[in-house]
């Protein structure tokens, strides 16, 4: 987890003005304790014409991804509505 990633997430959550953004902001700020840690690991290799892939993630990294996805989705919805006017 890079500090810039968490900072960007916190900024995007703060820019939202929705009722549940306070809880999202608290969750995003708690992610700062995981800066410098590995939260997602993907290993893959090819053998005998078959590709083997293993992925694993921590709970806090899954939360980070969910928050990033929700912020991105809301941003697209708001921009799409604005473009129609």
PDB file of N, CA, C and O in Angstrom:
ATOM      1  N   UNK A   1       0.854  -1.159   0.000  1.00  0.00           N
ATOM      2  CA  UNK A   1       0.000   0.000   0.000  1.00  0.00           C
ATOM      3  C   UNK A   1       0.906   1.229   0.000  1.00  0.00           C
ATOM      4  O   UNK A   1       1.790   1.377   0.844  1.00  0.00           O
ATOM      5  N   UNK A   2       0.664   2.087  -0.953  1.00  0.00           N
ATOM      6  CA  UNK A   2       1.439   3.319  -1.082  1.00  0.00           C
ATOM      7  C   UNK A   2       0.695   4.472  -0.406  1.00  0.00           C
ATOM      8  O   UNK A   2      -0.534   4.524  -0.462  1.00  0.00           O
ATOM      9  N   UNK A   3       1.416   5.391   0.230  1.00  0.00           N
ATOM     10  CA  UNK A   3       0.749   6.516   0.893  1.00  0.00           C
ATOM     11  C   UNK A   3      -0.051   7.377  -0.081  1.00  0.00           C
ATOM     12  O   UNK A   3      -1.089   7.927   0.288  1.00  0.00           O
ATOM     13  N   UNK A   4       0.420   7.495  -1.312  1.00  0.00           N
ATOM     14  CA  UNK A   4      -0.290   8.294  -2.309  1.00  0.00           C
ATOM     15  C   UNK A   4      -1.651   7.696  -2.638  1.00  0.00           C
ATOM     16  O   UNK A   4      -2.611   8.427  -2.880  1.00  0.00           O
ATOM     17  N   UNK A   5      -1.736   6.367  -2.649  1.00  0.00           N
ATOM     18  CA  UNK A   5      -3.005   5.697  -2.951  1.00  0.00           C
ATOM     19  C   UNK A   5      -4.045   6.011  -1.884  1.00  0.00           C
ATOM     20  O   UNK A   5      -5.193   6.322  -2.200  1.00  0.00           O
ATOM     21  N   UNK A   6      -3.640   5.928  -0.623  1.00  0.00           N
ATOM     22  CA  UNK A   6      -4.573   6.195   0.470  1.00  0.00           C
ATOM     23  C   UNK A   6      -4.936   7.677   0.500  1.00  0.00           C
ATOM     24  O   UNK A   6      -6.095   8.025   0.726  1.00  0.00           O
ATOM     25  N   UNK A   7      -3.963   8.547   0.274  1.00  0.00           N
ATOM     26  CA  UNK A   7      -4.233   9.991   0.257  1.00  0.00           C
ATOM     27  C   UNK A   7      -5.224  10.353  -0.837  1.00  0.00           C
ATOM     28  O   UNK A   7      -6.128  11.161  -0.620  1.00  0.00           O
ATOM     29  N   UNK A   8      -5.059   9.763  -2.000  1.00  0.00           N
ATOM     30  CA  UNK A   8      -5.974  10.003  -3.113  1.00  0.00           C
ATOM     31  C   UNK A   8      -7.380   9.531  -2.761  1.00  0.00           C
ATOM     32  O   UNK A   8      -8.359  10.226  -3.036  1.00  0.00           O
ATOM     33  N   UNK A   9      -7.480   8.359  -2.157  1.00  0.00           N
ATOM     34  CA  UNK A   9      -8.782   7.829  -1.748  1.00  0.00           C
ATOM     35  C   UNK A   9      -9.442   8.755  -0.732  1.00  0.00           C
ATOM     36  O   UNK A   9     -10.626   9.069  -0.859  1.00  0.00           O
ATOM     37  N   UNK A  10      -8.694   9.192   0.268  1.00  0.00           N
ATOM     38  CA  UNK A  10      -9.252  10.083   1.295  1.00  0.00           C
ATOM     39  C   UNK A  10      -9.749  11.371   0.658  1.00  0.00           C
ATOM     40  O   UNK A  10     -10.828  11.852   1.003  1.00  0.00           O
ATOM     41  N   UNK A  11      -8.985  11.933  -0.261  1.00  0.00           N
ATOM     42  CA  UNK A  11      -9.388  13.169  -0.936  1.00  0.00           C
ATOM     43  C   UNK A  11     -10.673  12.960  -1.733  1.00  0.00           C
ATOM     44  O   UNK A  11     -11.571  13.801  -1.695  1.00  0.00           O
ATOM     45  N   UNK A  12     -10.763  11.851  -2.449  1.00  0.00           N
ATOM     46  CA  UNK A  12     -11.957  11.582  -3.247  1.00  0.00           C
ATOM     47  C   UNK A  12     -13.184  11.362  -2.373  1.00  0.00           C
ATOM     48  O   UNK A  12     -14.279  11.802  -2.721  1.00  0.00           O
ATOM     49  N   UNK A  13     -13.011  10.682  -1.236  1.00  0.00           N
ATOM     50  CA  UNK A  13     -14.139  10.462  -0.330  1.00  0.00           C
ATOM     51  C   UNK A  13     -14.587  11.791   0.273  1.00  0.00           C
ATOM     52  O   UNK A  13     -15.784  12.034   0.421  1.00  0.00           O
ATOM     53  N   UNK A  14     -13.635  12.648   0.618  1.00  0.00           N
ATOM     54  CA  UNK A  14     -13.979  13.964   1.177  1.00  0.00           C
ATOM     55  C   UNK A  14     -14.738  14.816   0.168  1.00  0.00           C
ATOM     56  O   UNK A  14     -15.613  15.594   0.548  1.00  0.00           O
ATOM     57  N   UNK A  15     -14.412  14.677  -1.116  1.00  0.00           N
ATOM     58  CA  UNK A  15     -15.068  15.466  -2.154  1.00  0.00           C
ATOM     59  C   UNK A  15     -16.526  15.074  -2.358  1.00  0.00           C
ATOM     60  O   UNK A  15     -17.308  15.844  -2.915  1.00  0.00           O
ATOM     61  N   UNK A  16     -16.892  13.873  -1.905  1.00  0.00           N
ATOM     62  CA  UNK A  16     -18.277  13.431  -2.009  1.00  0.00           C
ATOM     63  C   UNK A  16     -19.082  14.063  -0.886  1.00  0.00           C
ATOM     64  O   UNK A  16     -18.576  14.258   0.219  1.00  0.00           O
ATOM     65  N   UNK A  17     -20.323  14.379  -1.170  1.00  0.00           N
ATOM     66  CA  UNK A  17     -21.174  14.981  -0.132  1.00  0.00           C
ATOM     67  C   UNK A  17     -22.406  14.106   0.100  1.00  0.00           C
ATOM     68  O   UNK A  17     -23.537  14.588   0.022  1.00  0.00           O
ATOM     69  N   UNK A  18     -22.186  12.828   0.382  1.00  0.00           N
ATOM     70  CA  UNK A  18     -23.284  11.903   0.622  1.00  0.00           C
ATOM     71  C   UNK A  18     -23.325  11.525   2.090  1.00  0.00           C
ATOM     72  O   UNK A  18     -22.333  11.679   2.804  1.00  0.00           O
ATOM     73  N   UNK A  19     -24.465  11.031   2.543  1.00  0.00           N
ATOM     74  CA  UNK A  19     -24.674  10.739   3.970  1.00  0.00           C
ATOM     75  C   UNK A  19     -23.695   9.710   4.505  1.00  0.00           C
ATOM     76  O   UNK A  19     -23.205   9.864   5.624  1.00  0.00           O
ATOM     77  N   UNK A  20     -23.394   8.664   3.743  1.00  0.00           N
ATOM     78  CA  UNK A  20     -22.521   7.616   4.256  1.00  0.00           C
ATOM     79  C   UNK A  20     -21.054   7.917   4.037  1.00  0.00           C
ATOM     80  O   UNK A  20     -20.204   7.079   4.340  1.00  0.00           O
ATOM     81  N   UNK A  21     -20.732   9.101   3.514  1.00  0.00           N
ATOM     82  CA  UNK A  21     -19.331   9.407   3.248  1.00  0.00           C
ATOM     83  C   UNK A  21     -18.523   9.567   4.528  1.00  0.00           C
ATOM     84  O   UNK A  21     -17.303   9.408   4.497  1.00  0.00           O
ATOM     85  N   UNK A  22     -19.174   9.883   5.673  1.00  0.00           N
ATOM     86  CA  UNK A  22     -18.448   9.976   6.943  1.00  0.00           C
ATOM     87  C   UNK A  22     -17.885   8.619   7.350  1.00  0.00           C
ATOM     88  O   UNK A  22     -16.733   8.527   7.773  1.00  0.00           O
ATOM     89  N   UNK A  23     -18.683   7.577   7.227  1.00  0.00           N
ATOM     90  CA  UNK A  23     -18.178   6.243   7.557  1.00  0.00           C
ATOM     91  C   UNK A  23     -17.130   5.803   6.541  1.00  0.00           C
ATOM     92  O   UNK A  23     -16.146   5.158   6.904  1.00  0.00           O
ATOM     93  N   UNK A  24     -17.334   6.146   5.278  1.00  0.00           N
ATOM     94  CA  UNK A  24     -16.330   5.840   4.250  1.00  0.00           C
ATOM     95  C   UNK A  24     -15.033   6.585   4.535  1.00  0.00           C
ATOM     96  O   UNK A  24     -13.947   6.037   4.345  1.00  0.00           O
ATOM     97  N   UNK A  25     -15.139   7.827   4.990  1.00  0.00           N
ATOM     98  CA  UNK A  25     -13.948   8.618   5.304  1.00  0.00           C
ATOM     99  C   UNK A  25     -13.194   7.993   6.472  1.00  0.00           C
ATOM    100  O   UNK A  25     -11.966   7.913   6.443  1.00  0.00           O
ATOM    101  N   UNK A  26     -13.913   7.551   7.492  1.00  0.00           N
ATOM    102  CA  UNK A  26     -13.264   6.894   8.632  1.00  0.00           C
ATOM    103  C   UNK A  26     -12.538   5.628   8.190  1.00  0.00           C
ATOM    104  O   UNK A  26     -11.410   5.371   8.608  1.00  0.00           O
ATOM    105  N   UNK A  27     -13.195   4.842   7.342  1.00  0.00           N
ATOM    106  CA  UNK A  27     -12.577   3.604   6.848  1.00  0.00           C
ATOM    107  C   UNK A  27     -11.345   3.918   6.003  1.00  0.00           C
ATOM    108  O   UNK A  27     -10.327   3.234   6.110  1.00  0.00           O
ATOM    109  N   UNK A  28     -11.434   4.944   5.171  1.00  0.00           N
ATOM    110  CA  UNK A  28     -10.297   5.319   4.328  1.00  0.00           C
ATOM    111  C   UNK A  28      -9.124   5.795   5.181  1.00  0.00           C
ATOM    112  O   UNK A  28      -7.975   5.462   4.890  1.00  0.00           O
ATOM    113  N   UNK A  29      -9.398   6.562   6.220  1.00  0.00           N
ATOM    114  CA  UNK A  29      -8.325   7.045   7.092  1.00  0.00           C
ATOM    115  C   UNK A  29      -7.670   5.912   7.873  1.00  0.00           C
ATOM    116  O   UNK A  29      -6.470   5.955   8.145  1.00  0.00           O
ATOM    117  N   UNK A  30      -8.451   4.902   8.234  1.00  0.00           N
ATOM    118  CA  UNK A  30      -7.891   3.742   8.939  1.00  0.00           C
ATOM    119  C   UNK A  30      -6.919   2.957   8.063  1.00  0.00           C
ATOM    120  O   UNK A  30      -6.054   2.251   8.580  1.00  0.00           O
ATOM    121  N   UNK A  31      -7.052   3.072   6.761  1.00  0.00           N
ATOM    122  CA  UNK A  31      -6.151   2.370   5.850  1.00  0.00           C
ATOM    123  C   UNK A  31      -4.719   2.897   5.918  1.00  0.00           C
ATOM    124  O   UNK A  31      -3.793   2.226   5.463  1.00  0.00           O
ATOM    125  N   UNK A  32      -4.527   4.098   6.483  1.00  0.00           N
ATOM    126  CA  UNK A  32      -3.178   4.662   6.608  1.00  0.00           C
ATOM    127  C   UNK A  32      -2.274   3.764   7.450  1.00  0.00           C
ATOM    128  O   UNK A  32      -1.056   3.777   7.270  1.00  0.00           O
ATOM    129  N   UNK A  33      -2.851   2.988   8.364  1.00  0.00           N
ATOM    130  CA  UNK A  33      -2.036   2.105   9.195  1.00  0.00           C
ATOM    131  C   UNK A  33      -1.422   0.949   8.401  1.00  0.00           C
ATOM    132  O   UNK A  33      -0.544   0.246   8.901  1.00  0.00           O
ATOM    133  N   UNK A  34      -1.882   0.755   7.176  1.00  0.00           N
ATOM    134  CA  UNK A  34      -1.383  -0.348   6.355  1.00  0.00           C
ATOM    135  C   UNK A  34      -0.403   0.113   5.269  1.00  0.00           C
ATOM    136  O   UNK A  34       0.020  -0.683   4.430  1.00  0.00           O
ATOM    137  N   UNK A  35      -0.050   1.383   5.289  1.00  0.00           N
ATOM    138  CA  UNK A  35       0.916   1.902   4.309  1.00  0.00           C
ATOM    139  C   UNK A  35       2.236   1.156   4.479  1.00  0.00           C
ATOM    140  O   UNK A  35       2.727   0.981   5.595  1.00  0.00           O
ATOM    141  N   UNK A  36       2.793   0.726   3.374  1.00  0.00           N
ATOM    142  CA  UNK A  36       4.045  -0.011   3.389  1.00  0.00           C
ATOM    143  C   UNK A  36       3.880  -1.520   3.462  1.00  0.00           C
ATOM    144  O   UNK A  36       4.859  -2.261   3.382  1.00  0.00           O
ATOM    145  N   UNK A  37       2.646  -1.973   3.613  1.00  0.00           N
ATOM    146  CA  UNK A  37       2.377  -3.410   3.691  1.00  0.00           C
ATOM    147  C   UNK A  37       1.886  -3.929   2.343  1.00  0.00           C
ATOM    148  O   UNK A  37       1.400  -3.169   1.505  1.00  0.00           O
ATOM    149  N   UNK A  38       2.023  -5.229   2.156  1.00  0.00           N
ATOM    150  CA  UNK A  38       1.499  -5.887   0.958  1.00  0.00           C
ATOM    151  C   UNK A  38       0.097  -6.392   1.282  1.00  0.00           C
ATOM    152  O   UNK A  38      -0.103  -7.140   2.239  1.00  0.00           O
ATOM    153  N   UNK A  39      -0.866  -5.971   0.472  1.00  0.00           N
ATOM    154  CA  UNK A  39      -2.244  -6.376   0.708  1.00  0.00           C
ATOM    155  C   UNK A  39      -2.786  -7.304  -0.361  1.00  0.00           C
ATOM    156  O   UNK A  39      -3.822  -7.942  -0.174  1.00  0.00           O
ATOM    157  N   UNK A  40      -2.079  -7.379  -1.491  1.00  0.00           N
ATOM    158  CA  UNK A  40      -2.559  -8.185  -2.609  1.00  0.00           C
ATOM    159  C   UNK A  40      -1.365  -8.888  -3.236  1.00  0.00           C
ATOM    160  O   UNK A  40      -0.327  -8.268  -3.467  1.00  0.00           O
ATOM    161  N   UNK A  41      -1.506 -10.158  -3.507  1.00  0.00           N
ATOM    162  CA  UNK A  41      -0.435 -10.939  -4.098  1.00  0.00           C
ATOM    163  C   UNK A  41      -1.000 -11.777  -5.236  1.00  0.00           C
ATOM    164  O   UNK A  41      -2.026 -12.440  -5.088  1.00  0.00           O
ATOM    165  N   UNK A  42      -0.318 -11.735  -6.363  1.00  0.00           N
ATOM    166  CA  UNK A  42      -0.722 -12.525  -7.523  1.00  0.00           C
ATOM    167  C   UNK A  42       0.518 -13.230  -8.060  1.00  0.00           C
ATOM    168  O   UNK A  42       1.514 -12.590  -8.397  1.00  0.00           O
ATOM    169  N   UNK A  43       0.442 -14.545  -8.135  1.00  0.00           N
ATOM    170  CA  UNK A  43       1.524 -15.357  -8.671  1.00  0.00           C
ATOM    171  C   UNK A  43       0.992 -16.151  -9.848  1.00  0.00           C
ATOM    172  O   UNK A  43      -0.102 -16.713  -9.796  1.00  0.00           O
ATOM    173  N   UNK A  44       1.771 -16.188 -10.897  1.00  0.00           N
ATOM    174  CA  UNK A  44       1.343 -16.952 -12.056  1.00  0.00           C
ATOM    175  C   UNK A  44       2.530 -17.518 -12.809  1.00  0.00           C
ATOM    176  O   UNK A  44       3.625 -16.956 -12.789  1.00  0.00           O
ATOM    177  N   UNK A  45       2.297 -18.637 -13.471  1.00  0.00           N
ATOM    178  CA  UNK A  45       3.331 -19.225 -14.317  1.00  0.00           C
ATOM    179  C   UNK A  45       2.667 -20.138 -15.340  1.00  0.00           C
ATOM    180  O   UNK A  45       1.555 -20.626 -15.140  1.00  0.00           O
ATOM    181  N   UNK A  46       3.367 -20.349 -16.418  1.00  0.00           N
ATOM    182  CA  UNK A  46       2.881 -21.259 -17.468  1.00  0.00           C
ATOM    183  C   UNK A  46       3.704 -22.543 -17.418  1.00  0.00           C
ATOM    184  O   UNK A  46       4.924 -22.510 -17.254  1.00  0.00           O
ATOM    185  N   UNK A  47       3.020 -23.665 -17.562  1.00  0.00           N
ATOM    186  CA  UNK A  47       3.700 -24.960 -17.577  1.00  0.00           C
ATOM    187  C   UNK A  47       2.884 -25.929 -18.423  1.00  0.00           C
ATOM    188  O   UNK A  47       1.699 -26.149 -18.170  1.00  0.00           O
ATOM    189  N   UNK A  48       3.515 -26.488 -19.399  1.00  0.00           N
ATOM    190  CA  UNK A  48       2.853 -27.481 -20.242  1.00  0.00           C
ATOM    191  C   UNK A  48       1.651 -26.932 -20.985  1.00  0.00           C
ATOM    192  O   UNK A  48       0.670 -27.646 -21.192  1.00  0.00           O
ATOM    193  N   UNK A  49       1.717 -25.672 -21.387  1.00  0.00           N
ATOM    194  CA  UNK A  49       0.617 -25.062 -22.123  1.00  0.00           C
ATOM    195  C   UNK A  49      -0.553 -24.630 -21.255  1.00  0.00           C
ATOM    196  O   UNK A  49      -1.596 -24.223 -21.767  1.00  0.00           O
ATOM    197  N   UNK A  50      -0.381 -24.718 -19.942  1.00  0.00           N
ATOM    198  CA  UNK A  50      -1.430 -24.311 -19.011  1.00  0.00           C
ATOM    199  C   UNK A  50      -0.896 -23.154 -18.166  1.00  0.00           C
ATOM    200  O   UNK A  50       0.251 -23.174 -17.721  1.00  0.00           O
ATOM    201  N   UNK A  51      -1.744 -22.149 -17.951  1.00  0.00           N
ATOM    202  CA  UNK A  51      -1.356 -21.030 -17.105  1.00  0.00           C
ATOM    203  C   UNK A  51      -1.951 -21.246 -15.718  1.00  0.00           C
ATOM    204  O   UNK A  51      -3.159 -21.436 -15.570  1.00  0.00           O
ATOM    205  N   UNK A  52      -1.096 -21.213 -14.713  1.00  0.00           N
ATOM    206  CA  UNK A  52      -1.505 -21.354 -13.324  1.00  0.00           C
ATOM    207  C   UNK A  52      -1.457 -19.979 -12.676  1.00  0.00           C
ATOM    208  O   UNK A  52      -0.491 -19.234 -12.843  1.00  0.00           O
ATOM    209  N   UNK A  53      -2.505 -19.651 -11.937  1.00  0.00           N
ATOM    210  CA  UNK A  53      -2.598 -18.338 -11.327  1.00  0.00           C
ATOM    211  C   UNK A  53      -3.142 -18.468  -9.912  1.00  0.00           C
ATOM    212  O   UNK A  53      -4.119 -19.175  -9.662  1.00  0.00           O
ATOM    213  N   UNK A  54      -2.487 -17.771  -8.999  1.00  0.00           N
ATOM    214  CA  UNK A  54      -2.925 -17.735  -7.604  1.00  0.00           C
ATOM    215  C   UNK A  54      -3.005 -16.280  -7.178  1.00  0.00           C
ATOM    216  O   UNK A  54      -2.070 -15.509  -7.393  1.00  0.00           O
ATOM    217  N   UNK A  55      -4.130 -15.906  -6.570  1.00  0.00           N
ATOM    218  CA  UNK A  55      -4.320 -14.550  -6.062  1.00  0.00           C
ATOM    219  C   UNK A  55      -4.819 -14.626  -4.633  1.00  0.00           C
ATOM    220  O   UNK A  55      -5.597 -15.510  -4.278  1.00  0.00           O
ATOM    221  N   UNK A  56      -4.364 -13.694  -3.823  1.00  0.00           N
ATOM    222  CA  UNK A  56      -4.870 -13.573  -2.468  1.00  0.00           C
ATOM    223  C   UNK A  56      -4.790 -12.110  -2.043  1.00  0.00           C
ATOM    224  O   UNK A  56      -3.923 -11.363  -2.497  1.00  0.00           O
ATOM    225  N   UNK A  57      -5.698 -11.720  -1.174  1.00  0.00           N
ATOM    226  CA  UNK A  57      -5.732 -10.338  -0.694  1.00  0.00           C
ATOM    227  C   UNK A  57      -6.151 -10.323   0.775  1.00  0.00           C
ATOM    228  O   UNK A  57      -6.868 -11.205   1.248  1.00  0.00           O
ATOM    229  N   UNK A  58      -5.684  -9.303   1.472  1.00  0.00           N
ATOM    230  CA  UNK A  58      -6.090  -9.123   2.860  1.00  0.00           C
ATOM    231  C   UNK A  58      -7.464  -8.462   2.901  1.00  0.00           C
ATOM    232  O   UNK A  58      -7.931  -7.927   1.895  1.00  0.00           O
ATOM    233  N   UNK A  59      -8.104  -8.500   4.060  1.00  0.00           N
ATOM    234  CA  UNK A  59      -9.411  -7.859   4.210  1.00  0.00           C
ATOM    235  C   UNK A  59      -9.313  -6.350   4.007  1.00  0.00           C
ATOM    236  O   UNK A  59     -10.182  -5.743   3.381  1.00  0.00           O
ATOM    237  N   UNK A  60      -8.242  -5.746   4.543  1.00  0.00           N
ATOM    238  CA  UNK A  60      -8.115  -4.296   4.416  1.00  0.00           C
ATOM    239  C   UNK A  60      -7.861  -3.880   2.970  1.00  0.00           C
ATOM    240  O   UNK A  60      -8.264  -2.791   2.563  1.00  0.00           O
ATOM    241  N   UNK A  61      -7.199  -4.732   2.192  1.00  0.00           N
ATOM    242  CA  UNK A  61      -6.989  -4.393   0.782  1.00  0.00           C
ATOM    243  C   UNK A  61      -8.300  -4.516   0.016  1.00  0.00           C
ATOM    244  O   UNK A  61      -8.573  -3.715  -0.878  1.00  0.00           O
ATOM    245  N   UNK A  62      -9.110  -5.511   0.356  1.00  0.00           N
ATOM    246  CA  UNK A  62     -10.430  -5.640  -0.264  1.00  0.00           C
ATOM    247  C   UNK A  62     -11.283  -4.406   0.033  1.00  0.00           C
ATOM    248  O   UNK A  62     -11.993  -3.913  -0.843  1.00  0.00           O
ATOM    249  N   UNK A  63     -11.211  -3.907   1.274  1.00  0.00           N
ATOM    250  CA  UNK A  63     -11.928  -2.687   1.644  1.00  0.00           C
ATOM    251  C   UNK A  63     -11.430  -1.500   0.826  1.00  0.00           C
ATOM    252  O   UNK A  63     -12.227  -0.694   0.347  1.00  0.00           O
ATOM    253  N   UNK A  64     -10.113  -1.394   0.667  1.00  0.00           N
ATOM    254  CA  UNK A  64      -9.525  -0.332  -0.147  1.00  0.00           C
ATOM    255  C   UNK A  64     -10.074  -0.387  -1.577  1.00  0.00           C
ATOM    256  O   UNK A  64     -10.457   0.641  -2.135  1.00  0.00           O
ATOM    257  N   UNK A  65     -10.110  -1.563  -2.157  1.00  0.00           N
ATOM    258  CA  UNK A  65     -10.616  -1.730  -3.522  1.00  0.00           C
ATOM    259  C   UNK A  65     -12.095  -1.360  -3.606  1.00  0.00           C
ATOM    260  O   UNK A  65     -12.518  -0.699  -4.554  1.00  0.00           O
ATOM    261  N   UNK A  66     -12.878  -1.782  -2.621  1.00  0.00           N
ATOM    262  CA  UNK A  66     -14.308  -1.462  -2.613  1.00  0.00           C
ATOM    263  C   UNK A  66     -14.534   0.041  -2.538  1.00  0.00           C
ATOM    264  O   UNK A  66     -15.377   0.583  -3.253  1.00  0.00           O
ATOM    265  N   UNK A  67     -13.783   0.714  -1.674  1.00  0.00           N
ATOM    266  CA  UNK A  67     -13.912   2.164  -1.555  1.00  0.00           C
ATOM    267  C   UNK A  67     -13.500   2.858  -2.850  1.00  0.00           C
ATOM    268  O   UNK A  67     -14.171   3.789  -3.297  1.00  0.00           O
ATOM    269  N   UNK A  68     -12.400   2.409  -3.453  1.00  0.00           N
ATOM    270  CA  UNK A  68     -11.951   3.010  -4.719  1.00  0.00           C
ATOM    271  C   UNK A  68     -13.004   2.804  -5.804  1.00  0.00           C
ATOM    272  O   UNK A  68     -13.289   3.719  -6.577  1.00  0.00           O
ATOM    273  N   UNK A  69     -13.577   1.613  -5.861  1.00  0.00           N
ATOM    274  CA  UNK A  69     -14.606   1.325  -6.868  1.00  0.00           C
ATOM    275  C   UNK A  69     -15.843   2.191  -6.651  1.00  0.00           C
ATOM    276  O   UNK A  69     -16.397   2.733  -7.607  1.00  0.00           O
ATOM    277  N   UNK A  70     -16.279   2.323  -5.399  1.00  0.00           N
ATOM    278  CA  UNK A  70     -17.480   3.113  -5.137  1.00  0.00           C
ATOM    279  C   UNK A  70     -17.253   4.585  -5.447  1.00  0.00           C
ATOM    280  O   UNK A  70     -18.147   5.245  -5.977  1.00  0.00           O
ATOM    281  N   UNK A  71     -16.090   5.106  -5.132  1.00  0.00           N
ATOM    282  CA  UNK A  71     -15.780   6.505  -5.439  1.00  0.00           C
ATOM    283  C   UNK A  71     -15.740   6.706  -6.949  1.00  0.00           C
ATOM    284  O   UNK A  71     -16.249   7.704  -7.458  1.00  0.00           O
ATOM    285  N   UNK A  72     -15.139   5.767  -7.660  1.00  0.00           N
ATOM    286  CA  UNK A  72     -15.058   5.875  -9.118  1.00  0.00           C
ATOM    287  C   UNK A  72     -16.434   5.793  -9.761  1.00  0.00           C
ATOM    288  O   UNK A  72     -16.747   6.556 -10.674  1.00  0.00           O
ATOM    289  N   UNK A  73     -17.261   4.858  -9.278  1.00  0.00           N
ATOM    290  CA  UNK A  73     -18.606   4.703  -9.836  1.00  0.00           C
ATOM    291  C   UNK A  73     -19.448   5.948  -9.599  1.00  0.00           C
ATOM    292  O   UNK A  73     -20.147   6.405 -10.503  1.00  0.00           O
ATOM    293  N   UNK A  74     -19.388   6.496  -8.397  1.00  0.00           N
ATOM    294  CA  UNK A  74     -20.156   7.699  -8.104  1.00  0.00           C
ATOM    295  C   UNK A  74     -19.679   8.876  -8.939  1.00  0.00           C
ATOM    296  O   UNK A  74     -20.487   9.691  -9.384  1.00  0.00           O
ATOM    297  N   UNK A  75     -18.392   8.968  -9.151  1.00  0.00           N
ATOM    298  CA  UNK A  75     -17.855  10.037  -9.984  1.00  0.00           C
ATOM    299  C   UNK A  75     -18.343   9.946 -11.413  1.00  0.00           C
ATOM    300  O   UNK A  75     -18.657  10.964 -12.031  1.00  0.00           O
ATOM    301  N   UNK A  76     -18.412   8.728 -11.948  1.00  0.00           N
ATOM    302  CA  UNK A  76     -18.903   8.540 -13.316  1.00  0.00           C
ATOM    303  C   UNK A  76     -20.389   8.856 -13.413  1.00  0.00           C
ATOM    304  O   UNK A  76     -20.832   9.456 -14.392  1.00  0.00           O
ATOM    305  N   UNK A  77     -21.165   8.457 -12.401  1.00  0.00           N
ATOM    306  CA  UNK A  77     -22.599   8.725 -12.416  1.00  0.00           C
ATOM    307  C   UNK A  77     -22.849  10.225 -12.392  1.00  0.00           C
ATOM    308  O   UNK A  77     -23.659  10.741 -13.163  1.00  0.00           O
ATOM    309  N   UNK A  78     -22.152  10.921 -11.507  1.00  0.00           N
ATOM    310  CA  UNK A  78     -22.337  12.365 -11.406  1.00  0.00           C
ATOM    311  C   UNK A  78     -21.905  13.064 -12.679  1.00  0.00           C
ATOM    312  O   UNK A  78     -22.570  14.002 -13.119  1.00  0.00           O
ATOM    313  N   UNK A  79     -20.809  12.632 -13.279  1.00  0.00           N
ATOM    314  CA  UNK A  79     -20.336  13.257 -14.514  1.00  0.00           C
ATOM    315  C   UNK A  79     -21.281  12.953 -15.662  1.00  0.00           C
ATOM    316  O   UNK A  79     -21.541  13.831 -16.484  1.00  0.00           O
ATOM    317  N   UNK A  80     -21.805  11.728 -15.743  1.00  0.00           N
ATOM    318  CA  UNK A  80     -22.717  11.363 -16.807  1.00  0.00           C
ATOM    319  C   UNK A  80     -24.012  12.176 -16.722  1.00  0.00           C
ATOM    320  O   UNK A  80     -24.522  12.626 -17.748  1.00  0.00           O
ATOM    321  N   UNK A  81     -24.545  12.368 -15.522  1.00  0.00           N
ATOM    322  CA  UNK A  81     -25.752  13.169 -15.349  1.00  0.00           C
ATOM    323  C   UNK A  81     -25.498  14.603 -15.748  1.00  0.00           C
ATOM    324  O   UNK A  81     -26.360  15.230 -16.365  1.00  0.00           O
ATOM    325  N   UNK A  82     -24.355  15.134 -15.419  1.00  0.00           N
ATOM    326  CA  UNK A  82     -24.016  16.509 -15.740  1.00  0.00           C
ATOM    327  C   UNK A  82     -23.857  16.692 -17.247  1.00  0.00           C
ATOM    328  O   UNK A  82     -24.232  17.732 -17.789  1.00  0.00           O
ATOM    329  N   UNK A  83     -23.301  15.682 -17.926  1.00  0.00           N
ATOM    330  CA  UNK A  83     -23.095  15.768 -19.373  1.00  0.00           C
ATOM    331  C   UNK A  83     -24.403  15.805 -20.138  1.00  0.00           C
ATOM    332  O   UNK A  83     -24.450  16.355 -21.239  1.00  0.00           O
ATOM    333  N   UNK A  84     -25.493  15.222 -19.576  1.00  0.00           N
ATOM    334  CA  UNK A  84     -26.769  15.176 -20.268  1.00  0.00           C
ATOM    335  C   UNK A  84     -27.473  16.526 -20.319  1.00  0.00           C
ATOM    336  O   UNK A  84     -28.338  16.745 -21.166  1.00  0.00           O
ATOM    337  N   UNK A  85     -27.111  17.421 -19.426  1.00  0.00           N
ATOM    338  CA  UNK A  85     -27.797  18.730 -19.361  1.00  0.00           C
ATOM    339  C   UNK A  85     -27.317  19.679 -20.391  1.00  0.00           C
ATOM    340  O   UNK A  85     -27.797  20.811 -20.460  1.00  0.00           O
TER     341      UNK A  85
END
